[in-house]
Amino acid sequence: MVLSLYRAASKPDVSSFLSSIPGITFLCSSLIVVASLFLTILTIKRSHPSSRKHQRMAIGMNLVALFLTLSTAEGAIFALSKYTAMGETMMGVLLYPKHWSTIAAQQKQALDKMVPESSYYVHDPLLGWTLGPSRGNPTAKEITSSEGLRAPRVGMSFGDAKSRHSGASSRPASVRIALIGDSMTFGYEVRCEETWGHALEDLLQPHVQVLNFGVSGFGLNQTVLQYEQVVRSWHPHIVIVGISSEMVRRINSIYTPLMNPEWGNAFARPRLVMTNGIPSAVNLPVLKPGELLGYATIQEFPHRDLDAYYRPLQWERGGIWYAFEHSYVFRFLNSIRPPAEAYPKDIEDEAIESSQLATRYLVRKILEDGAVPFVVRFPYAYELGISNSPSAHMLHDADIEYYDSAECLAKAGKSDAYMAGGHYSPKGNGHIAQCLKPIVRAQTNNLRH
């Protein structure tokens, strides 16, 4: 009865609750409770006074048995539960409601660990996060230049037009190409020398300099702002806009622990709102990870209702429900069949629509700056041979000219083109560079002439 009443929060009014399965369950269980109490009282009243003592004792024993049963179940579920990045689980069942304090404690441990290891991620009040200048992590795969760009050597500078990833050129570049996007553009899981950006620069020598502005985990919202505030100041001649399906899904995400708790960080993103085709961020400056972890409950999150991955019914409400929400028995029963509203709704259509507006705006701004926009779709392994992925759907319906690297990667072979973590392997990156070479070379030749 209590569990059904707890579910009432998912319904807009009393009538819709009573006509739902939780409502019907509440009515039936309430009827059983009332009938049981009535029959118990009636039985005691009708019984002989000499036997009432034994009846009261029987009721007391039942209550003690109920208490012991619930206490045993509470202890058993507590002992069998474990903490994961997603929250507490018991035998594979994620326990609802989730407690932000529990997740925040895990995120804080990861954040504290990042500091001594000199992570190449740093907070940015506009973008949420970016790559710190002259950084390199212990694996020596993620290295940045003095400007915070992907680089093969710590601290090298791309400010000089003679700078190349492979070293200094004998002549300055006459064409500068900027790469923007997420980890598929950045080249996560491989060294800088093995990325498609590095390989493409080698193939286009001696006149071209390639600058890799890709940042792992970026959504299209961050990419748009990054171009306006950072990339355009480098005055690139060509801007290659790398787009993956995850970038589309992230566009309406603010808090990474809600969308990707497994990442183990508490960075936040800027949330774009499009007005007459022009984007503006509503949550500037973007919260620092430490500020986000300082909130006691998720209800304190600013602009949480604008985060597509925020579901109120997934999280504790407190108040009169505090004791129940901290009971493992209650949470387990509530989680065996969570209410549909506790799961993320189908946000793909909304994300695709927002991404189309953002991509059209980005292409328009690149053209207004006198540069050539070149949109490239970067699929994941599971998207090869699929035509309705979010990125393909978004670009096709947006009527934006783009190059789809799916066929190129398919020729490389799915098993050879991807790393274990889902990003492009050195071979996959090489194939992409070879496929992009003739298209980009034609554009650079037009610019030089």
Secondary structure, DSSP 8 states (H G I E B T S, - for coil): -HHHHHGGGGSSSHHHHHTSHHHHHHHHHHHHHHHHHHHHHHHHHHS-HHHHHHHHHHHHHHHHHHHHHHHHHHHHHHHHEEEETTEEEETTEE-SSB-HHHHHHHHHHHHHHHTTTT-SEEEETTTEEEE-TT-B-TTS-SBB-TTS-B-SSTT----STTEETTEE-SS--SEEEEEE-SHHHHTTTS-GGGSHHHHHHHHTTTSEEEEE---TT--HHHHHHHHHHTGGGG--SEEEEEE-HHHHHHTT--BHHHH-GGG----B---EEEETTEEEESS-S---HHHHHT-SSGGGSTTGGG-TT--GGGB---GGGHHHHT-HHHHHHHHHS--GGGS----HHHHHHHHHHHHHHHHHHHHHTT-EEEEEE---GGGTT-S--HHHHHHHHTT--EEETHHHHHHH-HHHHB-TTSSB-HHHHHHHHHHHHHHHHHHHHHHH-
